[in-house]
Amino acid sequence: MTEQPENPAIQGLRSRFLCTAEFEVAGGVFSIGQSPFGEQRIGYVTGGRFFGPRLAGRILPGGGNWSRAGRIATGAVGTFDARSVWQADDGALIHLTYPGRTLIPDDVRAEFADPAAPPVDPARYYLRIAPTFETASPELAWLNAVLAVGVGERTDFGVRHQLYEVL
């Protein structure tokens, strides 16, 4: 085993809660089918809201997630390739871009995929994103330097992410 070099910045990796984001995805996610590159899926953001100690507002319709689905031994895996536009309470616009990963174990896959089923306990699956932000707002300029991580869960309206700023 190779010894890992010490890096004080990584050893002290910390985060702080940024906000909760609730994305409405009316109509759910649909598949365009299995291509040579995997199963391409699309989910359109139709609205939502975000709220936290330093950031609050609404999620504008028109964003979406262009994801891919595949399999590993323990279940279904997926990727995120998502974009959305948020409007802060003061009217400022914020553009988000975020990749991510999912792992839905086989024993929860049917429940997870059924929009009529009650939400599945998020401890039973893995849904993570890594958003970055872009805004022209002087008041929110600090967001332009933020890398966040998000822990997500499927809900009856779409998806909820708890976002944390990486410090």
Buried (B, 14 or more C-beta within 10 A) or exposed (E): EEEEEEEEEEEEEEEEEBBBBBBBBEEEBEEEEEEEEBBBBEBBBBBBBBEBEEBBBBBBBEBBBBBBBEEEEEBBBBBBBBBBBBBBEEEBBBBBBBBBBBBBEEEBBEBBBEEEEEEBEBEEBBBBBBBBBEBEBEEBEEBEEBEBBBBBBBBEBBBBBBBBBEE
